[in-house]
């Protein structure tokens, strides 16, 4: 039973372990208000009183050893006694934070906590109500989070790389996981990598980060295939699977951009489809080549073909 002086899980933990060093509560047991990347408004004006699991996630310094802190473990265990399942959504007052704890740790760039949660039996395939995994979380939200991983752009790359390796080691097929719209993490990065709306400001360049994420995931797929963890057919399924709205694969999306899109498309084709032409068509009846052809026929020819003209006509259909 929770002592009468404790009104929350955090207060119970502090009550049990008064010698612990905390950044959540001051000596009068008053809770600090944390501002997450999902909160609106300015950080110093956040009025949301977050769930204890979110607060401890925000406050807990990332453990480079990949294990959970004693306090984090205690908070998880106490939450379970109140009926929370460790792979279900955290019931935070902010709807955007109603996600699995592993998802939030990944979104916040907490690499050590991601590793610690997996070591403690958390499901790497846990999904949100939108069908998104922790890998979706990293590619969607990690670019926003500066407070715990530093403001340096390269630091975010390092953090993503570590999360990517951790999640894919625990569940190599996480690359094939699709959200409710049929989009894999690769779909999300392919779309975001072509968005130039934030290119005027160095601190608002999610497209550049998405480009790194996409390349890193492709490289990781190649590593997993080389290690015989994934077969070539499984890898091809991941890069060729269509999302639901337009029926576009990652290849279709990249074919719609003559700069980064064409460059990355060639990179993928050289790795996984050397000498072959992807013939899948999207919901508009367009193949990867026909999209590229309509955009820039000369570059499309250089990208796809060195063969006879009849092959070109076949690919254009």
C-alpha positions in Angstrom: 0.0 0.0 0.0 1.3 3.5 -0.8 2.0 5.5 2.3 -0.5 8.4 2.8 2.1 11.0 2.3 2.7 9.7 -1.2 0.4 10.8 -4.0 2.4 9.3 -6.9 4.8 6.5 -7.9 7.7 8.9 -7.9 6.9 10.1 -4.3 6.6 6.4 -3.3 10.1 5.7 -4.6 11.6 8.8 -2.9 9.8 7.8 0.3 11.3 4.3 0.1 14.8 5.6 -1.0 15.2 9.0 0.6 19.0 8.9 0.1 18.7 8.8 -3.7 19.7 11.9 -5.8 16.7 13.2 -7.7 16.1 15.9 -10.2 12.3 15.3 -10.1 11.5 16.5 -6.6 13.0 19.1 -4.4 13.1 18.6 -0.6 9.5 19.6 -0.2 8.5 16.7 -2.6 7.2 19.2 -5.2 7.2 17.8 -8.7 9.2 19.5 -11.5 7.3 20.1 -14.7 9.1 18.5 -17.7 8.7 19.7 -21.2 9.0 17.0 -23.8 9.4 17.4 -27.6 5.7 16.4 -27.9 4.6 19.3 -25.7 3.4 22.6 -27.2 4.5 26.0 -26.2 7.8 27.1 -24.6 9.8 24.7 -22.3 9.5 27.1 -19.4 5.8 27.4 -19.7 4.8 23.7 -19.9 1.7 23.1 -17.8 1.2 19.4 -18.4 1.7 17.2 -15.3 3.2 14.1 -17.0 2.9 10.5 -16.0 5.6 9.3 -13.6 7.1 7.0 -16.3 7.5 10.0 -18.7 9.0 12.1 -15.9 11.6 9.5 -15.0 12.4 9.0 -18.7 13.0 12.7 -19.0 15.0 13.0 -15.8 17.0 9.8 -15.9 20.5 10.5 -17.3 21.2 8.1 -20.1 23.2 5.1 -18.9 26.0 4.3 -21.3 26.2 0.8 -19.8 22.9 0.0 -21.4 21.3 -1.0 -18.1 18.3 0.7 -16.3 18.9 2.7 -13.2 17.6 1.4 -9.9 15.0 4.2 -9.8 13.8 3.4 -13.4 13.4 -0.2 -12.5 11.5 0.6 -9.3 9.1 3.0 -11.2 8.4 0.3 -13.8 7.7 -2.3 -11.2 5.4 -0.1 -9.2 3.5 0.9 -12.3 3.0 -2.8 -13.0 1.4 -3.2 -9.6 -1.2 -0.6 -10.7 -2.1 -2.7 -13.8 0.2 -1.2 -16.4 1.6 -3.7 -18.9 5.2 -2.8 -19.9 4.5 -3.1 -23.6 1.3 -1.1 -23.6 1.0 2.7 -23.9 2.1 5.0 -21.0 -1.2 6.6 -19.9 0.1 10.2 -20.0 -2.3 13.2 -19.9 -0.8 14.3 -23.2 -2.3 12.1 -25.9 0.8 12.3 -28.1 2.7 10.6 -25.3 0.3 7.7 -25.1 2.9 5.3 -26.5 4.9 2.3 -25.3 7.8 3.2 -23.0 10.3 1.8 -25.5 8.9 4.0 -28.2 9.3 7.1 -26.1 12.8 6.2 -25.1 13.7 5.8 -28.7 12.0 9.1 -29.7 13.8 11.0 -26.9 17.2 9.6 -27.9 17.8 7.6 -24.7 20.1 5.0 -26.1 21.1 3.4 -22.8 17.5 3.2 -21.7 16.4 1.6 -25.0 19.1 -1.1 -24.4 18.1 -1.4 -20.8 14.4 -1.9 -21.6 15.2 -4.6 -24.1 17.5 -6.3 -21.6 14.6 -6.3 -19.1 12.2 -8.1 -21.4 10.4 -5.2 -23.2 9.1 -6.2 -26.6 11.1 -4.6 -29.5 8.0 -4.9 -31.7 5.6 -3.0 -29.4 3.6 -0.5 -31.4 1.5 2.6 -30.8 -2.2 2.9 -31.7 -0.9 4.1 -35.1 1.1 0.9 -35.6 4.4 2.6 -35.2 7.5 0.8 -33.7 10.4 2.3 -31.8 12.3 2.5 -35.1 9.5 4.7 -36.5 9.8 6.8 -33.3 13.6 7.4 -33.9 13.2 8.5 -37.6 10.2 10.7 -36.8 11.1 12.4 -33.6 14.8 12.2 -32.8 15.6 15.2 -34.9 13.5 17.4 -32.5 15.2 16.3 -29.3 18.2 18.4 -28.2 18.2 18.6 -24.4 19.6 15.2 -23.5 21.8 14.4 -26.5 23.3 17.8 -27.2 22.6 20.3 -30.0 25.3 19.0 -32.4 23.8 17.5 -35.5 26.5 14.8 -35.6 25.5 13.8 -32.1 22.0 12.9 -33.3 23.6 10.7 -36.0 25.5 8.8 -33.4 22.4 8.4 -31.3 20.3 7.1 -34.1 23.0 4.7 -35.2 23.1 3.2 -31.7 19.4 2.9 -31.5 19.2 1.4 -34.9 21.8 -1.3 -34.1 20.1 -2.0 -30.8 16.6 -2.4 -32.2 17.6 -4.4 -35.3 19.8 -6.7 -33.2 16.8 -7.4 -30.9 14.4 -7.7 -33.9 15.9 -7.7 -37.4 12.4 -7.8 -38.9 11.6 -4.4 -37.4 12.5 -2.9 -40.8 9.4 -4.6 -42.3 7.0 -3.4 -39.6 4.4 -1.1 -41.2 2.2 1.5 -39.5 -1.5 1.8 -40.0 -0.9 3.5 -43.3 1.4 0.8 -44.5 4.6 2.8 -44.1 7.8 1.3 -42.8 10.5 3.4 -41.1 12.2 3.5 -44.5 9.1 5.0 -46.1 9.0 7.8 -43.5 12.7 8.6 -44.0 12.4 8.6 -47.8 9.5 11.0 -47.7 11.2 13.3 -45.1 14.5 13.2 -46.8 13.0 15.0 -49.8 11.4 17.8 -47.8 13.4 21.0 -48.3 11.1 23.3 -46.3 13.6 23.6 -43.4 16.8 24.0 -45.4 17.2 27.7 -44.7 18.0 27.2 -41.0 20.7 24.8 -39.9 18.8 23.9 -36.7 15.7 23.0 -38.7 17.0 20.5 -41.1 15.1 17.3 -40.5 15.6 16.4 -44.1 19.3 16.1 -43.7 18.9 13.9 -40.6 16.4 11.8 -42.5 18.9 11.3 -45.3 21.4 10.0 -42.8 18.8 7.7 -41.2 17.8 6.2 -44.6 21.4 5.5 -45.6 22.1 4.0 -42.2 19.1 1.7 -42.4 20.0 0.6 -45.9 23.6 -0.2 -44.8 22.2 -2.1 -41.8 20.0 -4.2 -44.0 23.1 -5.1 -46.1 25.0 -6.0 -42.9 22.1 -8.2 -41.8 22.0 -10.0 -45.2 25.7 -10.5 -45.2 25.4 -12.1 -41.7 22.6 -14.3 -43.0 20.2 -12.8 -40.5 17.9 -11.7 -43.3 17.7 -13.3 -46.7 17.9 -11.3 -50.0 14.1 -11.9 -50.5 13.4 -10.4 -47.1 15.5 -7.4 -47.8 13.9 -6.9 -51.2 10.4 -7.2 -49.6 11.3 -4.3 -47.2 12.6 -1.9 -49.9 9.8 -2.9 -52.4 6.8 -3.1 -50.1 4.1 -0.4 -50.9 2.5 2.0 -48.6 -1.3 2.0 -48.7 -2.3 5.5 -49.9 -0.4 5.7 -53.2 1.0 2.2 -53.4 4.5 3.7 -53.4 7.5 1.7 -52.3 10.7 3.4 -51.0 12.0 3.2 -54.6 9.0 5.0 -56.0 9.4 7.8 -53.5 13.1 8.3 -54.3 12.4 8.3 -58.0 10.5 11.5 -57.5 13.7 13.5 -56.8 16.6 14.1 -59.2 19.1 14.9 -56.5 19.2 12.9 -53.3 16.4 10.7 -54.5 18.2 9.5 -57.7 21.5 9.2 -55.9 20.0 7.0 -53.1 17.9 5.0 -55.5 21.0 4.1 -57.4 22.7 3.2 -54.2 19.9 0.8 -53.3 19.6 -0.7 -56.8 23.4 -1.3 -57.0 23.3 -3.1 -53.6 20.2 -5.2 -53.9 19.0 -5.2 -57.5 22.2 -5.0 -59.7 21.3 -5.0 -63.3 17.6 -5.3 -62.7 14.7 -3.0 -63.3 12.1 -2.8 -60.5 8.8 -3.3 -62.3 6.3 -2.8 -59.5 3.6 -0.2 -60.2 1.9 2.1 -57.7 -1.8 2.9 -57.5 -1.5 5.3 -60.4 0.0 2.5 -62.6 3.5 4.1 -62.5 6.7 2.1 -62.2 9.9 3.4 -60.5 11.4 4.1 -63.9 8.4 5.9 -65.3 8.3 8.3 -62.4 12.0 9.1 -62.9 11.5 9.4 -66.7 8.7 11.9 -66.3 10.9 14.0 -64.0 14.1 14.0 -66.0 14.4 11.5 -68.9 18.1 12.1 -69.4 19.0 11.4 -65.8 16.7 8.5 -65.7 18.5 6.8 -68.6 21.8 7.4 -66.9 20.4 6.0 -63.6 18.7 2.9 -64.9 20.1 1.8 -68.3 23.1 1.0 -70.3 21.3 -1.5 -72.4 19.4 -1.4 -75.8 16.6 0.9 -76.5 13.8 -1.7 -76.4 14.6 -2.2 -72.7 14.0 1.4 -72.2 10.6 1.4 -73.8 9.7 -1.7 -71.7 10.7 0.0 -68.5 8.9 3.2 -69.3 5.5 1.5 -69.5 
